[in-house]
Amino acid sequence: MDESSVEAVAVDQGLVWPQIVIGLIAIGLFVWRRWYRLNDAPSRPVAFSPIEGLALFLVMFSIAALGALAANKIFNIVPPDEGSVLALADLAKSSSGVYVAQGLAALVFAWLVIRAGKAAANNRWPIARAVLLGMGGLIVFLPIVGLVGFISGQISQLLTGNPPNPISHTTLNLLIESPRDVAFFTMSALVLIGAPLMEEILYRGILQQIAIRLGLGRWQAIIAVSAIFTLMHISAINYSALPTLFVISLGFGWVYEKTGRLWAPIVMHSLFNLTNILLATFTAASS
């Protein structure tokens, strides 16, 4: 998967105890209010069979590489040597090719969903209400992500002897080190719009629904897809940050099942990426 997502910023070590307390409160509230219950989750129109969904997933996933290759060819981008990364301007161009290509396949997904929605009754949440839950879901899950990030960072430090990097994603490092030029704003738009839109279609809109159609329970499907989502980002973030990525992915899957609307995790994902950019900028400025 491309590196346009910016998930999993480690905990700011200057705010450890407040984040631990707030994280524990968020977990307690989630359990006490039984927000985890998905027994009353809305039904969704069946847009595709598991085989059709898997084929669409593979097409969207594969076409990303073709889009990147086309962009690299058009803009004469030379792939970096092992251990190095593209300059931000080149990464923005290459990532643009990825999302343009995936967007073509995403139109097929949108058409299937719209067609199914017209043909079958469903009780999905209204879009505006679903978007609000996406925002609320971030408020609940962000402190939990901070708590998990602190714990995983401490474990990593015990095992390696090195403190965790507070900025754990390569794209984040490129963004905060870049001048505010065209490349910066292009990459920021891809991070805040392109990545959430395409990744949520791929993982929640397609894979999570395939898992449920194959007989997994809703939480089983959320956990399985979140594990896949995390593994697909393994080349872009530090290992100590992988648990935080898994946790926020659980949140994306949860708001999708609660609302039946893909707009909920898309908005939550976008706001999470925005939060990470702001935190990384603050961390870099104060270091």
DRENDO-1510 file (C-alpha; in Angstrom, 1 decimal, always signed):
<recs>
REC; n; res; u; v; w
REC; 1; MET; +0.0; +0.0; +0.0 .
REC; 2; ASP; +1.1; +3.6; -0.7 .
REC; 3; GLU; +2.5; +5.8; +2.1 .
REC; 4; SER; -0.1; +8.6; +1.9 .
REC; 5; SER; -1.8; +7.6; +5.1 .
REC; 6; VAL; -0.3; +9.2; +8.3 .
REC; 7; GLU; -1.7; +7.0; +11.0 .
REC; 8; ALA; -0.1; +6.2; +14.3 .
REC; 9; VAL; +1.7; +9.2; +15.9 .
REC; 10; ALA; +3.3; +8.1; +19.2 .
REC; 11; VAL; +2.3; +9.7; +22.5 .
REC; 12; ASP; +3.8; +13.0; +23.3 .
REC; 13; GLN; +6.0; +12.1; +26.3 .
REC; 14; GLY; +5.3; +15.4; +28.0 .
REC; 15; LEU; +1.6; +14.5; +28.3 .
REC; 16; VAL; +1.9; +10.9; +29.5 .
REC; 17; TRP; -0.2; +10.9; +32.6 .
REC; 18; PRO; -3.1; +13.0; +31.3 .
REC; 19; GLN; -3.3; +10.7; +28.2 .
REC; 20; ILE; -3.2; +7.6; +30.3 .
REC; 21; VAL; -6.0; +8.8; +32.6 .
REC; 22; ILE; -8.1; +10.0; +29.7 .
REC; 23; GLY; -7.5; +6.8; +27.8 .
REC; 24; LEU; -8.6; +4.7; +30.7 .
REC; 25; ILE; -11.7; +6.9; +31.0 .
REC; 26; ALA; -12.5; +6.4; +27.3 .
REC; 27; ILE; -12.2; +2.6; +27.6 .
REC; 28; GLY; -14.4; +2.6; +30.7 .
REC; 29; LEU; -17.0; +4.8; +29.0 .
REC; 30; PHE; -17.0; +2.6; +25.9 .
REC; 31; VAL; -17.6; -0.5; +28.1 .
REC; 32; TRP; -20.0; +1.1; +30.6 .
REC; 33; ARG; -22.3; +2.6; +28.0 .
REC; 34; ARG; -22.1; -0.6; +26.0 .
REC; 35; TRP; -21.3; +1.2; +22.9 .
REC; 36; TYR; -19.5; -1.9; +21.7 .
REC; 37; ARG; -22.8; -3.7; +21.2 .
REC; 38; LEU; -23.6; -4.2; +17.6 .
REC; 39; ASN; -26.7; -6.3; +17.9 .
REC; 40; ASP; -28.9; -3.5; +16.7 .
REC; 41; ALA; -26.5; -2.5; +13.8 .
REC; 42; PRO; -28.5; -1.4; +10.8 .
REC; 43; SER; -28.9; -3.7; +7.8 .
REC; 44; ARG; -27.2; -2.8; +4.5 .
REC; 45; PRO; -28.2; -3.5; +0.9 .
REC; 46; VAL; -26.2; -6.4; -0.5 .
REC; 47; ALA; -24.1; -4.7; -3.2 .
REC; 48; PHE; -22.0; -7.7; -4.3 .
REC; 49; SER; -21.3; -11.4; -3.6 .
REC; 50; PRO; -18.1; -12.3; -1.7 .
REC; 51; ILE; -16.4; -13.4; -4.9 .
REC; 52; GLU; -17.4; -10.1; -6.7 .
REC; 53; GLY; -16.2; -8.1; -3.7 .
REC; 54; LEU; -12.9; -9.9; -3.6 .
REC; 55; ALA; -12.4; -9.4; -7.3 .
REC; 56; LEU; -13.1; -5.6; -6.8 .
REC; 57; PHE; -10.7; -5.4; -3.9 .
REC; 58; LEU; -7.9; -7.1; -5.9 .
REC; 59; VAL; -8.6; -4.8; -8.9 .
REC; 60; MET; -8.5; -1.6; -6.7 .
REC; 61; PHE; -5.4; -2.9; -4.9 .
REC; 62; SER; -3.6; -3.9; -8.0 .
REC; 63; ILE; -4.5; -0.8; -10.0 .
REC; 64; ALA; -2.8; +1.4; -7.4 .
REC; 65; ALA; +0.6; +0.0; -8.5 .
REC; 66; LEU; -0.3; +0.7; -12.1 .
REC; 67; GLY; -1.3; +4.3; -11.2 .
REC; 68; ALA; +2.0; +4.8; -9.4 .
REC; 69; LEU; +4.0; +3.4; -12.4 .
REC; 70; ALA; +2.1; +5.6; -14.8 .
REC; 71; ALA; +2.7; +8.7; -12.7 .
REC; 72; ASN; +6.4; +7.8; -12.3 .
REC; 73; LYS; +6.7; +7.5; -16.0 .
REC; 74; ILE; +4.9; +10.7; -16.8 .
REC; 75; PHE; +6.9; +12.8; -14.3 .
REC; 76; ASN; +10.2; +10.9; -14.7 .
REC; 77; ILE; +10.3; +9.9; -11.1 .
REC; 78; VAL; +13.1; +7.5; -10.3 .
REC; 79; PRO; +12.3; +5.0; -7.5 .
REC; 80; PRO; +14.5; +5.6; -4.4 .
REC; 81; ASP; +17.2; +3.2; -3.4 .
REC; 82; GLU; +16.5; +0.8; -0.6 .
REC; 83; GLY; +16.5; +2.5; +2.8 .
REC; 84; SER; +15.7; +5.9; +1.3 .
REC; 85; VAL; +12.4; +7.7; +0.5 .
REC; 86; LEU; +11.0; +9.9; -2.3 .
REC; 87; ALA; +11.1; +13.6; -2.0 .
REC; 88; LEU; +7.7; +15.0; -1.0 .
REC; 89; ALA; +7.1; +16.5; -4.5 .
REC; 90; ASP; +7.7; +13.1; -6.2 .
REC; 91; LEU; +5.7; +11.3; -3.5 .
REC; 92; ALA; +2.8; +13.6; -4.1 .
REC; 93; LYS; +2.9; +13.0; -7.9 .
REC; 94; SER; +3.2; +9.2; -7.5 .
REC; 95; SER; +0.4; +9.1; -4.9 .
REC; 96; SER; -1.8; +11.2; -7.1 .
REC; 97; GLY; -1.4; +8.5; -9.8 .
REC; 98; VAL; -2.4; +5.9; -7.2 .
REC; 99; TYR; -5.6; +7.6; -6.2 .
REC; 100; VAL; -6.7; +8.6; -9.7 .
REC; 101; ALA; -6.3; +4.9; -10.8 .
REC; 102; GLN; -8.1; +3.6; -7.7 .
REC; 103; GLY; -10.8; +6.2; -8.1 .
REC; 104; LEU; -11.8; +4.7; -11.4 .
REC; 105; ALA; -12.3; +1.3; -9.8 .
REC; 106; ALA; -14.1; +3.0; -6.8 .
REC; 107; LEU; -16.7; +4.3; -9.3 .
REC; 108; VAL; -17.7; +0.7; -9.8 .
REC; 109; PHE; -18.0; +0.2; -6.1 .
REC; 110; ALA; -20.2; +3.3; -5.8 .
REC; 111; TRP; -22.4; +2.2; -8.7 .
REC; 112; LEU; -22.9; -1.3; -7.1 .
REC; 113; VAL; -23.8; +0.3; -3.7 .
REC; 114; ILE; -26.2; +2.8; -5.2 .
REC; 115; ARG; -27.9; +0.2; -7.3 .
REC; 116; ALA; -28.3; -2.2; -4.3 .
REC; 117; GLY; -29.7; +0.7; -2.2 .
REC; 118; LYS; -32.4; +1.4; -4.7 .
REC; 119; ALA; -33.4; -2.2; -5.0 .
REC; 120; ALA; -33.6; -3.2; -1.3 .
REC; 121; ALA; -34.9; -1.6; +1.9 .
REC; 122; ASN; -32.4; -0.8; +4.6 .
REC; 123; ASN; -32.3; +1.1; +7.9 .
REC; 124; ARG; -28.9; +2.8; +7.6 .
REC; 125; TRP; -28.4; +6.0; +9.6 .
REC; 126; PRO; -28.9; +9.3; +7.8 .
REC; 127; ILE; -25.6; +10.5; +6.3 .
REC; 128; ALA; -25.5; +13.6; +8.6 .
REC; 129; ARG; -26.0; +11.5; +11.7 .
REC; 130; ALA; -23.4; +9.0; +10.5 .
REC; 131; VAL; -20.9; +11.8; +10.0 .
REC; 132; LEU; -21.5; +13.0; +13.5 .
REC; 133; LEU; -20.8; +9.6; +14.9 .
REC; 134; GLY; -17.6; +9.5; +12.9 .
REC; 135; MET; -16.5; +12.7; +14.6 .
REC; 136; GLY; -17.7; +11.3; +18.0 .
REC; 137; GLY; -15.9; +8.1; +17.4 .
REC; 138; LEU; -12.6; +9.9; +17.0 .
REC; 139; ILE; -13.2; +11.7; +20.4 .
REC; 140; VAL; -13.6; +8.3; +22.0 .
REC; 141; PHE; -10.9; +6.3; +20.3 .
REC; 142; LEU; -8.1; +9.0; +20.1 .
REC; 143; PRO; -7.4; +8.8; +23.9 .
REC; 144; ILE; -7.4; +5.0; +23.7 .
REC; 145; VAL; -4.9; +5.3; +20.8 .
REC; 146; GLY; -2.7; +7.5; +23.0 .
REC; 147; LEU; -2.8; +5.0; +25.8 .
REC; 148; VAL; -1.9; +2.1; +23.6 .
REC; 149; GLY; +0.8; +4.2; +21.9 .
REC; 150; PHE; +2.4; +4.9; +25.3 .
REC; 151; ILE; +2.3; +1.2; +26.3 .
REC; 152; SER; +3.7; +0.0; +23.0 .
REC; 153; GLY; +6.4; +2.7; +23.1 .
REC; 154; GLN; +7.5; +1.6; +26.6 .
REC; 155; ILE; +7.6; -2.0; +25.5 .
REC; 156; SER; +9.6; -1.1; +22.5 .
REC; 157; GLN; +12.1; +0.9; +24.6 .
REC; 158; LEU; +12.5; -2.1; +27.0 .
REC; 159; LEU; +13.2; -4.4; +24.1 .
REC; 160; THR; +15.5; -2.1; +22.1 .
REC; 161; GLY; +16.9; +0.3; +24.6 .
REC; 162; ASN; +15.9; +3.2; +22.4 .
REC; 163; PRO; +13.1; +5.6; +23.1 .
REC; 164; PRO; +10.2; +5.5; +20.5 .
REC; 165; ASN; +10.2; +8.1; +17.7 .
REC; 166; PRO; +7.4; +10.5; +18.5 .
REC; 167; ILE; +6.8; +10.9; +14.7 .
REC; 168; SER; +6.3; +7.4; +13.5 .
REC; 169; HIS; +5.3; +7.7; +9.9 .
REC; 170; THR; +7.6; +8.6; +6.9 .
REC; 171; THR; +5.0; +10.8; +5.2 .
REC; 172; LEU; +4.6; +12.8; +8.4 .
REC; 173; ASN; +8.3; +13.5; +8.6 .
REC; 174; LEU; +8.3; +14.7; +5.0 .
REC; 175; LEU; +5.3; +17.0; +5.5 .
REC; 176; ILE; +6.6; +18.7; +8.6 .
REC; 177; GLU; +10.0; +19.2; +7.1 .
REC; 178; SER; +8.6; +20.6; +3.8 .
REC; 179; PRO; +8.1; +24.3; +3.0 .
REC; 180; ARG; +4.4; +25.3; +2.5 .
REC; 181; ASP; +4.6; +24.9; -1.2 .
REC; 182; VAL; +2.5; +23.1; -3.9 .
REC; 183; ALA; +3.9; +19.7; -3.0 .
REC; 184; PHE; +3.0; +20.2; +0.7 .
REC; 185; PHE; -0.6; +21.2; +0.0 .
REC; 186; THR; -1.1; +18.5; -2.7 .
REC; 187; MET; +0.2; +15.8; -0.3 .
REC; 188; SER; -1.9; +17.1; +2.5 .
REC; 189; ALA; -5.0; +16.9; +0.4 .
REC; 190; LEU; -4.2; +13.3; -0.5 .
REC; 191; VAL; -3.6; +12.5; +3.1 .
REC; 192; LEU; -6.8; +14.1; +4.3 .
REC; 193; ILE; -9.1; +13.1; +1.4 .
REC; 194; GLY; -7.6; +10.5; -0.9 .
REC; 195; ALA; -6.3; +8.0; +1.6 .
REC; 196; PRO; -9.4; +8.0; +3.9 .
REC; 197; LEU; -11.7; +7.7; +0.9 .
REC; 198; MET; -9.9; +4.9; -0.9 .
REC; 199; GLU; -8.8; +2.9; +2.2 .
REC; 200; GLU; -12.2; +2.9; +3.8 .
REC; 201; ILE; -13.8; +1.7; +0.5 .
REC; 202; LEU; -11.2; -1.1; +0.3 .
REC; 203; TYR; -11.1; -2.2; +3.9 .
REC; 204; ARG; -14.5; -1.4; +5.5 .
REC; 205; GLY; -16.7; -1.1; +2.3 .
REC; 206; ILE; -15.4; -4.3; +0.7 .
REC; 207; LEU; -13.3; -6.5; +3.0 .
REC; 208; GLN; -15.3; -6.1; +6.1 .
REC; 209; GLN; -18.5; -6.8; +4.3 .
REC; 210; ILE; -17.0; -9.9; +2.6 .
REC; 211; ALA; -16.0; -11.2; +6.0 .
REC; 212; ILE; -19.5; -10.7; +7.4 .
REC; 213; ARG; -21.1; -12.3; +4.4 .
REC; 214; LEU; -18.8; -15.3; +4.9 .
REC; 215; GLY; -20.2; -15.9; +8.3 .
REC; 216; LEU; -18.0; -13.9; +10.7 .
REC; 217; GLY; -19.6; -11.9; +13.5 .
REC; 218; ARG; -19.4; -8.1; +13.2 .
REC; 219; TRP; -16.6; -7.8; +15.8 .
REC; 220; GLN; -14.8; -10.7; +14.4 .
REC; 221; ALA; -14.9; -9.1; +10.9 .
REC; 222; ILE; -13.8; -5.7; +12.4 .
REC; 223; ILE; -10.8; -7.4; +14.1 .
REC; 224; ALA; -9.8; -9.5; +11.1 .
REC; 225; VAL; -9.9; -6.5; +8.7 .
REC; 226; SER; -8.1; -4.3; +11.2 .
REC; 227; ALA; -5.3; -6.8; +11.4 .
REC; 228; ILE; -5.0; -6.8; +7.6 .
REC; 229; PHE; -5.2; -3.0; +7.5 .
REC; 230; THR; -2.3; -2.8; +10.0 .
REC; 231; LEU; -0.1; -5.3; +8.2 .
REC; 232; MET; -0.6; -3.5; +4.9 .
REC; 233; HIS; +1.0; -0.4; +6.5 .
REC; 234; ILE; +3.9; -2.2; +8.1 .
REC; 235; SER; +6.5; -0.7; +5.6 .
REC; 236; ALA; +5.4; +2.9; +6.3 .
REC; 237; ILE; +5.4; +3.2; +10.1 .
REC; 238; ASN; +7.6; +2.1; +13.0 .
REC; 239; TYR; +6.8; -1.3; +14.6 .
REC; 240; SER; +6.1; +0.3; +17.9 .
REC; 241; ALA; +3.2; +2.3; +16.3 .
REC; 242; LEU; +1.5; -0.7; +14.8 .
REC; 243; PRO; -0.7; -1.4; +17.9 .
REC; 244; THR; -2.1; +2.2; +17.7 .
REC; 245; LEU; -2.9; +1.7; +14.0 .
REC; 246; PHE; -4.8; -1.5; +14.9 .
REC; 247; VAL; -6.8; +0.3; +17.6 .
REC; 248; ILE; -7.9; +3.2; +15.4 .
REC; 249; SER; -8.8; +0.7; +12.7 .
REC; 250; LEU; -11.1; -1.0; +15.2 .
REC; 251; GLY; -12.8; +2.4; +15.6 .
REC; 252; PHE; -13.2; +2.8; +11.8 .
REC; 253; GLY; -14.8; -0.6; +11.6 .
REC; 254; TRP; -17.0; +0.1; +14.6 .
REC; 255; VAL; -18.5; +3.3; +13.3 .
REC; 256; TYR; -19.2; +1.7; +10.0 .
REC; 257; GLU; -21.1; -1.2; +11.6 .
REC; 258; LYS; -23.0; +1.2; +13.9 .
REC; 259; THR; -24.2; +3.4; +11.1 .
REC; 260; GLY; -24.2; +1.3; +8.0 .
REC; 261; ARG; -22.7; +4.3; +6.2 .
REC; 262; LEU; -19.1; +4.4; +4.8 .
REC; 263; TRP; -19.1; +8.2; +5.4 .
REC; 264; ALA; -18.7; +7.6; +9.1 .
REC; 265; PRO; -15.2; +5.9; +8.9 .
REC; 266; ILE; -14.1; +8.2; +6.1 .
REC; 267; VAL; -14.7; +11.3; +8.2 .
REC; 268; MET; -13.2; +9.6; +11.3 .
REC; 269; HIS; -10.1; +8.5; +9.3 .
REC; 270; SER; -9.7; +12.0; +7.7 .
REC; 271; LEU; -9.9; +13.8; +11.1 .
REC; 272; PHE; -7.5; +11.3; +12.6 .
REC; 273; ASN; -5.0; +12.0; +9.9 .
REC; 274; LEU; -5.5; +15.7; +10.4 .
REC; 275; THR; -4.9; +15.3; +14.1 .
REC; 276; ASN; -1.7; +13.4; +13.4 .
REC; 277; ILE; -0.4; +16.2; +11.1 .
REC; 278; LEU; -1.1; +18.8; +13.8 .
REC; 279; LEU; +0.5; +16.7; +16.6 .
REC; 280; ALA; +3.5; +16.0; +14.5 .
REC; 281; THR; +3.9; +19.7; +13.6 .
REC; 282; PHE; +3.6; +20.6; +17.3 .
REC; 283; THR; +6.1; +17.9; +18.3 .
REC; 284; ALA; +8.6; +19.0; +15.7 .
REC; 285; ALA; +8.3; +22.7; +16.7 .
REC; 286; SER; +8.7; +22.0; +20.4 .
REC; 287; SER; +11.7; +19.6; +20.0 .
</recs>
